Amino acid sequence: MNQRILIIDDEAPMRTALADLLAAEGYRALTADDGGRGLERALAEKPDLILLDVMMPKLDGFALCAELRRLSLDVPVLMLTAKGQIDDRVTGLDAGADDYLVKPFSTDELLARVRALLRRRDRKTRPPAKLTLGAVHIDLVRQTATRAGQPVHLTAKELAMLRLLAEAEGEPVTREKFLDAVWGYTAFPTTRTVDNHIASLRAKIEPNPDSPLWIKTVHGVGYKLEL
């Protein structure tokens, strides 16, 4: 699936249980143990979905969700809480949450809501199937590319990196997100691996790889695609 779900919860047993459940379903689970770290990771990683506990010290789920929306991070948020009062649900939804689930909940219901939110997000942010970068035409569905009408060989990882850049819609993609989404946790690559693949991509699609028009470096962060 490759969808990345950030779990923000200060209770370690709950974080572990949710991460194991999501991993078993094929999702990539990211975790944060308090609101502050959750906010930092959400902004840096830009996950596909956030599972957000409400009752946390310092920065609670309501405040965190409101801050995400203030910063224009349009990621679906599913709030998880032991509170069941109507006022709390209204507060969460008013803060920008997309859905609300009261503990204790069944795993089947949680997964159904996760799938529904991800489907909704996919309908809104479906990446382009084709990219045109000057003389280069790339079909991300058929995984083919041409330059001035001549075939260009792009590896599976290069195509996956381009797809990730296209999905970001001009926003920077961190090296860590490339490593997680393209290589996965078990490959143990380094951030230098990302830089090497970007250099290879630029050599294949940029008119002048030393002065790229399309794949721009965002210093200290990663890369973005300018269309």
N, C-alpha and C positions, 0 to 999 in steps of 0.2 A: 504493500500500500504506500509506504513511505510518508504517510501523514504523520506529522510530529505534534504530540500533545504534551503541553506543559502542565504538570501537576504542582499546584502551590498549596501546601498544607503544612502546618507546624507539627503535626502528629506523625512521627516516623512510621508506626504500624500502618496507618492509613495510606501514606505515600507509597510504601512498599507494596501493599496489597493492590493499589490502583495501578502502579507501574507494572506489576506482574500480570495483572488482568489485561491491560492494554497490549503488552508485549505478546501475550499469548494469542491476541486477535490480529497481530501483524502490524500494530502501530509502533512508532518510535516514541518512547516515553522519556520526557525530560522532567526534572524535579527541582523544586526550590523549597527550602524549609521555613521561610518567613516571607512577609509581604514585600520587604525591601529588596531581597534577593530575587523574589519573583518578578518584581517590576523590572529590575535590571536585565534579567534573563529574557523576559518577554520582549523588551525593546531590542536586545541584541540578536536574539534568535528568530523572532517573528514566527512563532509556531502556527500551526493550522487551527489549533483549538486550545483553550485554557480551561482546566478544571480548577476552580478557585474556592478554597475554604473561606467562610466568612469570619469565623471567630479566630483571629490571630492577634498576637501582641504587636504593639507599635503601629503597624499599618494593616488595618483589617481589610477584608475582602471588598467591602463597599467602597472604601477610599481608594483602594488599588484599582478597582474597575473604573471608577470615575476618572482617575488619573490616566489610565490607558486611553479612555475616550477623549480626554482633553488633549492628549498628545496624538490623536487621530490614528491610533492603532486599531484597525478594523478587523480584529480577530474575534471569532465567536467565543463567548465566555459562558460556561455552565457553572453556576454557583452551587456549592455543596455545603450544607449546614445542618446542624441539629435543631436549629430554630424552625418552628413551623407556623409561626404567627403570620397572619395576612399582612400586617404592617411590614414585617421583615421581607416578605416576598416583593411587596411593592417597592421598598427601598432598594432592593437589589436590582430590580428591573429598571427603576428610575436612574440608577447609577450606570446603566449601560449593559447589564447582563442580558444574554439572549434566552437563557432558560434557567430553571431553578429546581433543584432536587433536594429533598429533605432526608437527612439521615434518620434511621437506617433505611437504605434502599436496596433493591435487588440488583444484582449484577446485570441481569437481562435488561432491566429498565434503563440502567446507566448506559449500557452499550447501545441500546436503541436510540437514546437521545444523542449520544455521540455521533452515531451514523447520520441521524437526521440533520444535526448542525453542520456536519462536514458536507453533506449533500447540498445543503443550502449555500454554503460557502463556495462549493465548486461551481454552482450555477452562476454565482456572482463574479467569480474571479477565474473563470476558465482561461488558461493561457492561450495565446494565438497558436494555431496549428502550423502556421508558416511564418517565416521571418525573411524579410528582404533587407539586406545590408549592402547597399550599393550594387555591385555586380554579382554579389553572392545571394543565392536563393536556397533557403533551408526548409525542408519539410520535416517538422518534428514528429509527425505521425508515421510517415513512411521511413523516417530516419535516413533521408538522403540529402545531398547538398550538391550544388553546382556553382561554378564561378565562371562568368562569361560563357555560360553554356557547357563548360567542361566539368565532368564529375570531380568532386572533392571528397576524399575519404575522411570522415569524422568518426572517431572511435565512439563506443557506447558511452564512455564517461564524458567525453567532450560534448556529446549531444545532451546528456543529462545535465551538464553544467549550463549549457545554453537554455535548456528548458527552465531550470531554476532561476536563471537571470531574467528570462521572459516573464515568469510568474511574479517576480518582484516588481514589475512595472516601473522600472527606473530607480527603485530603492536599492541601496547597497545590500549585497549578500556577503555575510561574514565568511571568512575562511573556515571557521568552525562549522557553520551550517553546510558549506560544500562538503566537508569531510563526513559529516553525519548523514546527509541526504544521499550523497553519491557513492561514498565508499563504505559507510556503515561502521558500527562500533567495533566489529571484530577484525577489521583490516589493519588497524594501528598505523595509518599513514601519518605524515606530518604536514604542517601548513605549507612547507616547501613543495610538497606534492601538488597542492592547489596552484601555486605560482607557476610550476613547471607546465601544468596542463593549460593554464591560461596563456602562457607564452606560446605553446603549440597551437592553440586555437587562433591566436592573433596571427601567427605565421600563415595560417590557412585562409583566414577570412578578411584580414585587414589589408587595405592598400599599402600602408606603411606600418608594420608591426611596432616600430620604435616610437611612432606617434599615432596611437590608435584612435580611430573615429568612433568605434562602436563599444568596445569593451574597455571601460575606463577604470583606472585604479582609484579607490577611495582610501587614501593613506591612513593607516592605523586601523582600518576596518576590513576592507576586502575589495570587491569589484561590483560594478553596476553596468547595465546595458542601456546605452543611449540610442534611441531610435529616432 
